[in-house]
């Protein structure tokens, strides 16, 4: 009989508690670290992760969730599905990183959001020429490592259905290729059985989105075939980020032994009433793997006990991988005692899983102290006055539709052109410029008390002056101040808004080596004073060209924060929107004629089920309009969106009513412009003409080609020229070279039209 484990998590973070992997990978890219040294860092991080889970008493430990860049890229490697353009790179690791981020000769894979999270995955490219072959070295190697350490390993791989549904296809429907890759999964299962593995976790999160009858039938067929194998481990099909819906009975009908269900984003009722669930091992995701609030242990135990009455057996788990939360509260010394008592980061969630497993097996008396502490924390949170600001709530209650509307865009365009004459195909950048070593040194010195605020400001003004001078030298048309003072486009604002707390070390992976520290939105939001006006005013004083005021929009601030779970997200969005609205008004009063309010995360929060999407888009667009409708018609509102599949929200993008929308289009080859035209989009648009997440310097001809392609979809009078995202992560030399080519390409194409 298959051993039914009792406590686990669905996956673990891999960047390291102090971003050790980020630093090692970037050192490898810079030629300062060799492959053996990089692998040593990875091995140490894997060992630390597994040891924490074993020490917590977990009897099944996920293995294989470690990655040097991305799990979808790892799956493409495992299935022999890297793009042909990297095949000529002999070194395996360099080939992997070329697919991830490109090099001077090779363009990378596209990148987009992992469901409705802020994690970005690399999109596999599947063409008729793709020949799938199994390369199981990574998963088998990590299994061998774990078993040598005595770890009760449960290998984790992305499933065939999710892999194909999330890939980009040339020719045919995605699941047409299932017959080619299912045998590879069968081969992998056989090899894992040979290695002594009892359970394998196959992740199929795509099943929590709307799926057609044909897709559900294909899923059932896949797991009928895999579960019918004679020589294999027990199969756990893992889902997360929502209810499985009709996919759950489809899976229950197969011979898989286990199913992992998300009972935080999903519902208990959708699970317990499914016929046949009594034959399955249910891995119950009752501890939130995506947010940082302490679990309500009483309610979680209630759900577990109900599930135990219906399922064949039950294991306690997180709702999803802990990839999405920081490692630990240890070292967060600035958090006040009340707030700290409400929180649980990764290590604390691991302890919650262990506590719940004990409570489920031994009764509530065995965890009486933990239950008491949790109840006390919930009581203090409910009573904390920071969670209810009457002035803010009264202001929101007094809003009318007029507060979310401007005059028609065509009328605004006329007065803006008179206020700010610009050439055809005006050039600009998205906002940030490289965060140089000098900037990082100054920020660290301020944090350590080695310099005071006045000296820090002086240094940042020097950086701004350099960026303005560079843009004038390059002859860009609309400038930015470069954002040297901003550690992050969300954290910077959160640190200045009441109701938010910014952590010291709460790092999570966004993509590859890019890490962010999402702030914690715990209370009602208020802007005590202007946040960007002083920096804008200084930058504008240095040039006669227009400088954009740069803000982050309310939806993105929420999407890239850990948000309150005690009120609807729409209410939090309007609170943030009021703060941004006040900032736009102050920027305009200070002389800003162009204000950019970025919403790169608009698509990210879109619910996975179509039935829930309209309500989200209504409040998301409403929050943006609230934040941008306080300025005069002469002030141009720009926005920016990037790295998402925009087709599903294209109507909402038009609904934002921004005078200019800059949008990622380089990796997707301008595909988004056809989507915009399909909804009658008639505002300004700046499709990204080169990919800033790659170190490549695009040529003049390449950028000019992109502009010519854009002009087939957008008339010249509405087309802007810009990179596809901010330049924060790039180096100064490549940025200058790329922007010089961008400006020259704009000149070339202007002459043609």
Secondary structure, DSSP 8 states (H G I E B T S, - for coil): ------B--S----S-TT-HHHHHHHHHHTTSS-HHHHHHHHHHHHHHHHHHHHHTT-SSEEES---SS-HHHHHHHHTT---GGGTT--SHHHHHHHHHH--SS-----EEESTTSS-EEE--EE-TT-------HHHHHHHHHHHHTT--EEEEEE-HHHHHHHSEESSS-GGGGHHHHHHHHHHHHHHHHHTT-SEEEEE-GGGGS---HHHHHHHHHHHHHHHT-SS--EEEEE--SS--THHHHHHHTSS-SEEEEETTTS-SHHHHTSTTGGGSEEEEEEE-SSS-B---HHHHHHHHHHHHHHSSEEEEEESS-GGGS-S-STT-TTS-HHHHHTB--HHHHHHHHHHHHHHHHH-GGGGHHHHHHHHHHHHHHHH-GGG--HHHHHHHHT--GGGG--S-HHHHHHHHHHHS---SS-B---SB----HHHHHHHHHHHHTSS-HHHHHHHHHHHHHHHHHHHHHHT-SSB--B-TT-S-TTHHHHTTEEEEE--SS--EEEETTEEE---EEEEEEEE-S-SSHHHHHHHHHT-SS-B-EEEE-HHHHHHTSB--SSS-HHHHHHHHHHHHHHHHHHHHHTT-SEEEEE-TTTTTT--SSGGGHHHHHHHHHHHHHHHHTTS-TTSEEEEEE-SS-GGGGHHHHHHT--SEEEE--TTTTTHHHHHHHHTT--SEEEEBSS-TTS-----HHHHHHHHHHHHTTS-GGGB-BB-SS--TTS-HHHHHHHHHHHHHHHHHHHHH-
